[in-house]
Amino acid sequence: MKRLIKQVLVISAIALSCNLLGQTKNIWEVDQSHSALKFSVIHLLISEVEGNFKIFQGQMRASKEDFSDAEIDFSADVASVDTDNEMRDGHLQSDDFFNTATYPKMTFVSKSFKKMANDQYALTGDLTIRDITKEVTLDVKYGGNIQDPYGNTKAGFKATGAINRFDYGLKWNALTEAGGAVASEEVALTLNLEFKLAK
């Protein structure tokens, strides 16, 4: 009887090990040279002003081919903000906005990556800016995967969404003569992400 119990335990341990091995997640790293973290606001109620972060890092971990179990996180060096205007970039780095001297990073950590349709996903996670964390959900379109000329496996995604900058302490504003805001509270986000499968 003891021998039978021992055999059952050994078989169970082997089965559990195989199951765990089968769930090993592949690691994908963001290819920064083929990715972009972009944002835009409405200026003077009439036009859009766009910007991006030049320095960022990101990783995705997934075991399923359709990425439905993916865990995604990324961070950006806020001082790398670029709106094609040095004076405006300096203002964005000040305490009126990001306060990069005190809060040099903004981060995102996913909670779920839910497949909604063939190539459509909902990415929900915690976005932290100025040490303020709020849950956000982004709409994601999966562009597919391919092997590049150098033998690297790549996967592409485009994520879009919006946040209220006031929620993160980015509360500077001024009013036009008509009483409208110089810059909108809502910030549109667009993330073009190309991941490379780690070897």
N, C-alpha and C positions, 0 to 999 in steps of 0.2 A: 504494500500500500504506500509506504514511504517513497519507494522507488517511483511509483506511478505519479505521486504528487510532484516529485522532483522533476520528472519528465514534462509534466503539464506546465510547471513553472518555467522551465527552460524554453519550451515551445512558445509560451506566452511572451517571454522576454524577447525572443527572436522576432516574433510577429510585431511586437511593439517597436523594436528597433527598425525593422523594415518600413513600418508605417511612418516613423519619424524621418527616415532617410528619404522616403518618397515625398515628404512635405518640405524638403530643403528648398529655401527660396533663392532664386537667382538674384544677383545684385547688378543693377543697372546704374551707371553714373551719368549725370548730365554732361553732354558735350557742349561746353560753354561757347565754343566758336560757332556753333550752329543752333544756338538757342537765344532767347531774349525774354527779359522780364520788363514789360512795358505798362505804362499807366497814362491816363489822360483826365483832364478836368475841363469843365466849361469855363471859358474866360469872358467876363463882361456880358454873360448871358447870350453871346452870339457866336462864339467859335470855340474850337478845342485846342488846348495846348497839350502836347505829348512829351513824355520823358521815359527814361529807362534807367536800369541799374546795370552798370558795366561789369561789376564783379559779383559773382554769385556762385553757389555750390548747391548740388542737389543729388539725391539718391532715391532709387526705387527698388523695392524688394518684392518679388512675386514668384510664386511657384506654378501658377496656372497660365496656360498659353494665352487666355483672353485677358489676363491681368486683373481679373475680378477680385483677387485677394491681395492686390498690391498695397504696400505701405510706402508712402511717399513723404519725403521731407526735403526742405531746402532752406537756405539762408542767403541773405544779400548784405553786402557791405554798403550801408546807407550812404556813406560819404562818396560812393561812386555814382551817385545820382547825376544824371545828365539830361538837361532840357535844351541843350544847344544855346545856353545863355549863362555865362559865368556869374553874373550878378544874381540872377534868379537861383542858380544852383547853390551859391553861397547862402542865400536867404533860406533855402530849403534845409540846409545843414544846420542852421541856427536853432535856438530854443523856440522860435516862433513855430517851427515845424518839427523836424526829426531830432534835433539836439544830438548830433552825431558824436560829440565829444563825450557825452554821458551814455548814449544808447547807440553804439556803433553797428549793431546788427538788427535786422528784422528776420523773423523765422516763421516757418510754416511746418506743422507736424500733422499728418493726416490721421483721421479717425476711421474713415471708410472710403472705399472707392467702389461705388455701386454701378453695375452695368444696367443701363436703362433701355438700350436698343442695340442694334448691330455694332455701331461704332460710337455710341453715345454713352457717356458715364457722368455720374455726379460725384464730385470729390469734396468731401467734408473734412474739415480739420481746424486746428487752432492757429490763428495768425497773431503773432506778437509784434507790436511796434511800440517803442518807448516803454517797454515792460508792461504794456497793457495787452491782455490776451482776450480775443473774441473768436467765437466759432463762425466760420464762413463756409459757404458752399459754392463751388465753381462748376460750371458746365464744361465738360471735357469732350473733345472729339478725337478719337484715335485714328491716326493717319495710316497705320500699318507698320510693318517691319520689313527690313531688307538687309542684305549683306553688302557692305560698301566695297570699293575696289581693293581695300587693304585687308579684307577678311574680317572686318568688325561687323557684328550684328547690331543694327540700329533700330530703334522704335521711336515714332514721332507722335506727339500729342499737342493739341491746342486747347488751352483752358481760358475761359472768359468768366467775368463776374464783376461785382462792384462792392465797394465798402463806403461807409460814411467816415470821412477822415476825422470828424469831431469825436467819434467813438474812441479814437486812439490818441487824443490829446493834441491833434494837429489843428488847432482852433483859430490860428491867425486869419483875419479877414479884413477887408475894407469894403466900403460901399461906394457905388457910383453916385453921381449927382441925382439920379433917378431913384436911388435907394436899393438898387440891386447889388448882389454880391460880386466882388471882383473875381473870385474863384469859387466854384461850386463846392458844396459839402460832399457830394458824391464823387468818388474816384472810380473810373472804369479801369479794370485790370485785364490785360491780355498776356498770357504766358505761352510762348512758342517753345516747346521743349523737345529736344532730340536726345534720347538716352542711348548710351553704348553699353552693351552687355560686357560685364567684367570677365576677363579670362582667367 
